[in-house]
Amino acid sequence: MIYKMRDRHPRFQVKDTDYGVLIGARRNAEEDTYYWRITQYMFPFHTIIPPYGADPLFSGHAYIPMDDHHVLALCFTYNPVRPLTEKELGFLKFGPGNGQQGLHPTVDGFLPPMANRPENAWWPKHHIDNDFNVDWERQKTVQFSGLPGTWPQDSGMQETMGRVTNRTMEHLGISDTGIIRTRRALLRAAKLLRDYGIEPESVWDPDVYYIRSAAVVLPRESEWVEASLEYRTPKENVNYAAV
């Protein structure tokens, strides 16, 4: 975490893989090392974000299209070598406190079911129609966004783009490299399926999903994809510490 706080301007590098896209965010660590936070994107809609800590939990999302205008966003968190503790489960269920949300919606973070909506039991109470319950005073004094926690900030960025967005007017920058390359990978995979009937390898080989995200410090002279392979490869009863 200290390297992330020191260097707030990561440099992104992206590699296409047989299962999707590998996204590396590089920050300066010590004089001879870089700090890499490595995200996995897996066809068709799964992500695993980089962890933190000595015995880290891994989290990610599955963005499942339901129709042209609705997506079911599933959040997951796990430890690869042990069950989650009661404290960890409590944080996921109830959030960090003070009305704030964590990476997952809390158990009381949903609206009452509405019969006219798909998956009607899982609509969050922080949404675009109420400005995600932004707290303007909190924005002034505590937190830049003023939104009630982690996932409302992510959802706010996504929903405010609109249901179907005209991307011809976008001006993406260097920090959007992961978005750009992931879109290209999706378009390429869709065209291969449409034009030649070629499916992504992950359709018939689920072993390509046997991967993890990572947060590691690597020598500056090393090639990050090769050097991080050990930390991204699951091993039985092994949970690599994350920086």
Protein Blocks (a to p, Z undefined) as FASTA:
>chain_A
ZZmmmmmcdcddddddfklpaddddddfbfkbccddddddddfkbccdddedjbdcdddd
ddddfblmbccdddddddfkbccdfklmmmmmnonbjhiacfbdcfklcccddfkbghkl
lccfbdfklonopafklmmmmomnlpacjklmmmmmmmmnojbdcfklpccdfklmmmmm
mmmmmmmmmmmmmmnopacfklmmmklmmccdddddddfkbcfklmmmmmmpccehiacd
dZZ
